[in-house]
Amino acid sequence: MRVLGVDPGLTRCGVGVVEGVAGRPLTMVGVGVVRTPADAELGLRLVAIEQGIEAWLDEHRPEFVAVERVFSQYNVRTVMGTAQASAVAMLCAARRGIPVALHTPSEVKAAVTGSGRADKAQVGAMVTRLLRLDAPPKPADAADALALAICHIWRAPAQHRLQQAVAQNRLQQAVALHAAKTPNASKGRTA
């Protein structure tokens, strides 16, 4: 499985591609940051993020895109910029038919470090260890993007099994409901 992780931000949008499957060693395919100038017009910054993400999608051809789920912070301006960058990443993936998964920061931290309250340094250290890198990716946005991809690789099989179980349960309920509404269906027809 090849996953592009996106740590959304207007000034620095972290991107990282990880390949592998749960339970096996993972490989970093690429890592970086899409940057935009803080003094540029918002629309132009969003276009720059779109172009950067499109370039990553073209180059690395991921099967999935994992984006950090935007959560409420005290600084509304920061949250708005993060949400806008997040939407651009989702749009780029959806345009290509690539499935998108959203993971909260605490889910990512828990998956990678074992603690949903881990700090940036702990996440960077674990990403370095898990991907067998010489040093933590810089800036932290890049390490966070890799952590998102790792989280998705590890969580996707369990999420898929859960979705299948829910679908199977719904199918069984529908069959039972249909059988209850048509009592003679199992007895056959009589003339």
TORKOL-4160 file (C-alpha; in steps of 0.2 Angstrom, whole numbers, padded with zeros to 4 digits, m for minus):
191
<pt num="1" X="0000" Y="0000" Z="0000"/>
<pt num="2" X="0007" Y="0017" Z="m0005"/>
<pt num="3" X="0000" Y="0032" Z="0005"/>
<pt num="4" X="0003" Y="0051" Z="0004"/>
<pt num="5" X="0001" Y="0059" Z="0021"/>
<pt num="6" X="m0004" Y="0077" Z="0021"/>
<pt num="7" X="m0001" Y="0088" Z="0036"/>
<pt num="8" X="m0011" Y="0103" Z="0030"/>
<pt num="9" X="m0006" Y="0121" Z="0033"/>
<pt num="10" X="m0006" Y="0137" Z="0023"/>
<pt num="11" X="0013" Y="0142" Z="0025"/>
<pt num="12" X="0020" Y="0124" Z="0027"/>
<pt num="13" X="0010" Y="0109" Z="0020"/>
<pt num="14" X="0019" Y="0094" Z="0025"/>
<pt num="15" X="0019" Y="0079" Z="0013"/>
<pt num="16" X="0026" Y="0062" Z="0014"/>
<pt num="17" X="0024" Y="0046" Z="0005"/>
<pt num="18" X="0026" Y="0029" Z="0014"/>
<pt num="19" X="0024" Y="0012" Z="0007"/>
<pt num="20" X="0021" Y="m0005" Z="0015"/>
<pt num="21" X="0008" Y="m0015" Z="0024"/>
<pt num="22" X="0004" Y="m0017" Z="0043"/>
<pt num="23" X="0015" Y="m0029" Z="0052"/>
<pt num="24" X="0030" Y="m0027" Z="0040"/>
<pt num="25" X="0044" Y="m0014" Z="0039"/>
<pt num="26" X="0038" Y="0002" Z="0030"/>
<pt num="27" X="0048" Y="0012" Z="0018"/>
<pt num="28" X="0048" Y="0031" Z="0015"/>
<pt num="29" X="0047" Y="0035" Z="m0003"/>
<pt num="30" X="0047" Y="0054" Z="m0002"/>
<pt num="31" X="0045" Y="0068" Z="0011"/>
<pt num="32" X="0044" Y="0087" Z="0009"/>
<pt num="33" X="0034" Y="0103" Z="0012"/>
<pt num="34" X="0024" Y="0113" Z="0000"/>
<pt num="35" X="0027" Y="0131" Z="0005"/>
<pt num="36" X="0018" Y="0147" Z="0002"/>
<pt num="37" X="0023" Y="0165" Z="0007"/>
<pt num="38" X="0013" Y="0172" Z="0022"/>
<pt num="39" X="0010" Y="0189" Z="0013"/>
<pt num="40" X="0003" Y="0182" Z="m0003"/>
<pt num="41" X="m0016" Y="0183" Z="m0007"/>
<pt num="42" X="m0026" Y="0168" Z="0000"/>
<pt num="43" X="m0032" Y="0162" Z="m0017"/>
<pt num="44" X="m0014" Y="0162" Z="m0024"/>
<pt num="45" X="m0008" Y="0152" Z="m0009"/>
<pt num="46" X="m0022" Y="0139" Z="m0011"/>
<pt num="47" X="m0017" Y="0137" Z="m0030"/>
<pt num="48" X="0001" Y="0135" Z="m0025"/>
<pt num="49" X="m0004" Y="0121" Z="m0012"/>
<pt num="50" X="m0014" Y="0113" Z="m0026"/>
<pt num="51" X="0000" Y="0113" Z="m0038"/>
<pt num="52" X="0012" Y="0106" Z="m0025"/>
<pt num="53" X="0000" Y="0092" Z="m0020"/>
<pt num="54" X="m0004" Y="0088" Z="m0039"/>
<pt num="55" X="0015" Y="0087" Z="m0042"/>
<pt num="56" X="0017" Y="0074" Z="m0027"/>
<pt num="57" X="0002" Y="0064" Z="m0034"/>
<pt num="58" X="0010" Y="0064" Z="m0051"/>
<pt num="59" X="0027" Y="0059" Z="m0045"/>
<pt num="60" X="0022" Y="0046" Z="m0032"/>
<pt num="61" X="0005" Y="0039" Z="m0038"/>
<pt num="62" X="m0002" Y="0034" Z="m0020"/>
<pt num="63" X="m0016" Y="0022" Z="m0018"/>
<pt num="64" X="m0023" Y="0032" Z="m0003"/>
<pt num="65" X="m0021" Y="0050" Z="0004"/>
<pt num="66" X="m0022" Y="0052" Z="0023"/>
<pt num="67" X="m0025" Y="0070" Z="0028"/>
<pt num="68" X="m0025" Y="0077" Z="0046"/>
<pt num="69" X="m0043" Y="0080" Z="0052"/>
<pt num="70" X="m0045" Y="0098" Z="0056"/>
<pt num="71" X="m0049" Y="0101" Z="0074"/>
<pt num="72" X="m0055" Y="0117" Z="0084"/>
<pt num="73" X="m0041" Y="0127" Z="0091"/>
<pt num="74" X="m0042" Y="0144" Z="0100"/>
<pt num="75" X="m0035" Y="0153" Z="0085"/>
<pt num="76" X="m0049" Y="0153" Z="0072"/>
<pt num="77" X="m0037" Y="0161" Z="0059"/>
<pt num="78" X="m0025" Y="0146" Z="0060"/>
<pt num="79" X="m0039" Y="0133" Z="0060"/>
<pt num="80" X="m0047" Y="0141" Z="0044"/>
<pt num="81" X="m0030" Y="0141" Z="0035"/>
<pt num="82" X="m0028" Y="0123" Z="0040"/>
<pt num="83" X="m0045" Y="0118" Z="0035"/>
<pt num="84" X="m0043" Y="0127" Z="0018"/>
<pt num="85" X="m0027" Y="0118" Z="0014"/>
<pt num="86" X="m0035" Y="0101" Z="0020"/>
<pt num="87" X="m0049" Y="0104" Z="0008"/>
<pt num="88" X="m0037" Y="0107" Z="m0007"/>
<pt num="89" X="m0028" Y="0090" Z="m0003"/>
<pt num="90" X="m0045" Y="0081" Z="m0002"/>
<pt num="91" X="m0050" Y="0089" Z="m0018"/>
<pt num="92" X="m0034" Y="0084" Z="m0027"/>
<pt num="93" X="m0036" Y="0066" Z="m0022"/>
<pt num="94" X="m0055" Y="0065" Z="m0026"/>
<pt num="95" X="m0052" Y="0073" Z="m0043"/>
<pt num="96" X="m0041" Y="0058" Z="m0047"/>
<pt num="97" X="m0052" Y="0045" Z="m0038"/>
<pt num="98" X="m0040" Y="0042" Z="m0024"/>
<pt num="99" X="m0048" Y="0037" Z="m0008"/>
<pt num="100" X="m0045" Y="0050" Z="0006"/>
<pt num="101" X="m0045" Y="0046" Z="0025"/>
<pt num="102" X="m0045" Y="0058" Z="0039"/>
<pt num="103" X="m0036" Y="0055" Z="0055"/>
<pt num="104" X="m0036" Y="0066" Z="0071"/>
<pt num="105" X="m0019" Y="0072" Z="0078"/>
<pt num="106" X="m0022" Y="0061" Z="0093"/>
<pt num="107" X="m0025" Y="0045" Z="0082"/>
<pt num="108" X="m0009" Y="0048" Z="0073"/>
<pt num="109" X="0001" Y="0051" Z="0089"/>
<pt num="110" X="m0006" Y="0036" Z="0097"/>
<pt num="111" X="m0003" Y="0025" Z="0082"/>
<pt num="112" X="0015" Y="0030" Z="0080"/>
<pt num="113" X="0021" Y="0033" Z="0098"/>
<pt num="114" X="0008" Y="0024" Z="0108"/>
<pt num="115" X="0002" Y="0040" Z="0116"/>
<pt num="116" X="m0011" Y="0052" Z="0109"/>
<pt num="117" X="m0003" Y="0066" Z="0119"/>
<pt num="118" X="0015" Y="0064" Z="0112"/>
<pt num="119" X="0024" Y="0080" Z="0107"/>
<pt num="120" X="0032" Y="0084" Z="0090"/>
<pt num="121" X="0049" Y="0078" Z="0095"/>
<pt num="122" X="0042" Y="0061" Z="0101"/>
<pt num="123" X="0033" Y="0059" Z="0084"/>
<pt num="124" X="0048" Y="0064" Z="0074"/>
<pt num="125" X="0059" Y="0051" Z="0084"/>
<pt num="126" X="0047" Y="0037" Z="0081"/>
<pt num="127" X="0045" Y="0041" Z="0063"/>
<pt num="128" X="0064" Y="0041" Z="0061"/>
<pt num="129" X="0064" Y="0024" Z="0070"/>
<pt num="130" X="0050" Y="0016" Z="0061"/>
<pt num="131" X="0056" Y="0021" Z="0044"/>
<pt num="132" X="0074" Y="0018" Z="0048"/>
<pt num="133" X="0080" Y="0036" Z="0044"/>
<pt num="134" X="0096" Y="0044" Z="0049"/>
<pt num="135" X="0088" Y="0059" Z="0056"/>
<pt num="136" X="0070" Y="0066" Z="0059"/>
<pt num="137" X="0063" Y="0074" Z="0044"/>
<pt num="138" X="0063" Y="0093" Z="0045"/>
<pt num="139" X="0052" Y="0103" Z="0048"/>
<pt num="140" X="0040" Y="0095" Z="0060"/>
<pt num="141" X="0026" Y="0096" Z="0046"/>
<pt num="142" X="0036" Y="0084" Z="0035"/>
<pt num="143" X="0038" Y="0071" Z="0050"/>
<pt num="144" X="0019" Y="0074" Z="0054"/>
<pt num="145" X="0015" Y="0070" Z="0036"/>
<pt num="146" X="0025" Y="0053" Z="0037"/>
<pt num="147" X="0016" Y="0049" Z="0053"/>
<pt num="148" X="m0001" Y="0052" Z="0045"/>
<pt num="149" X="0004" Y="0039" Z="0031"/>
<pt num="150" X="0011" Y="0027" Z="0044"/>
<pt num="151" X="m0005" Y="0028" Z="0054"/>
<pt num="152" X="m0016" Y="0025" Z="0039"/>
<pt num="153" X="m0006" Y="0010" Z="0034"/>
<pt num="154" X="m0008" Y="0003" Z="0051"/>
<pt num="155" X="m0026" Y="0007" Z="0054"/>
<pt num="156" X="m0033" Y="0004" Z="0036"/>
<pt num="157" X="m0034" Y="m0015" Z="0038"/>
<pt num="158" X="m0044" Y="m0014" Z="0054"/>
<pt num="159" X="m0055" Y="0000" Z="0047"/>
<pt num="160" X="m0058" Y="m0011" Z="0032"/>
<pt num="161" X="m0063" Y="m0026" Z="0042"/>
<pt num="162" X="m0075" Y="m0015" Z="0053"/>
<pt num="163" X="m0083" Y="m0008" Z="0037"/>
<pt num="164" X="m0085" Y="m0026" Z="0030"/>
<pt num="165" X="m0093" Y="m0032" Z="0047"/>
<pt num="166" X="m0105" Y="m0017" Z="0047"/>
<pt num="167" X="m0110" Y="m0020" Z="0029"/>
<pt num="168" X="m0112" Y="m0039" Z="0033"/>
<pt num="169" X="m0123" Y="m0035" Z="0048"/>
<pt num="170" X="m0134" Y="m0023" Z="0037"/>
<pt num="171" X="m0136" Y="m0036" Z="0024"/>
<pt num="172" X="m0142" Y="m0049" Z="0037"/>
<pt num="173" X="m0154" Y="m0037" Z="0044"/>
<pt num="174" X="m0161" Y="m0033" Z="0027"/>
<pt num="175" X="m0163" Y="m0052" Z="0023"/>
<pt num="176" X="m0172" Y="m0055" Z="0040"/>
<pt num="177" X="m0183" Y="m0040" Z="0037"/>
<pt num="178" X="m0188" Y="m0046" Z="0020"/>
<pt num="179" X="m0191" Y="m0063" Z="0026"/>
<pt num="180" X="m0202" Y="m0056" Z="0040"/>
<pt num="181" X="m0212" Y="m0046" Z="0028"/>
<pt num="182" X="m0215" Y="m0061" Z="0016"/>
<pt num="183" X="m0221" Y="m0076" Z="0027"/>
<pt num="184" X="m0225" Y="m0087" Z="0013"/>
<pt num="185" X="m0208" Y="m0085" Z="0004"/>
<pt num="186" X="m0200" Y="m0100" Z="0012"/>
<pt num="187" X="m0215" Y="m0111" Z="0010"/>
<pt num="188" X="m0217" Y="m0110" Z="m0008"/>
<pt num="189" X="m0233" Y="m0108" Z="m0018"/>
<pt num="190" X="m0248" Y="m0118" Z="m0017"/>
<pt num="191" X="m0261" Y="m0119" Z="m0031"/>
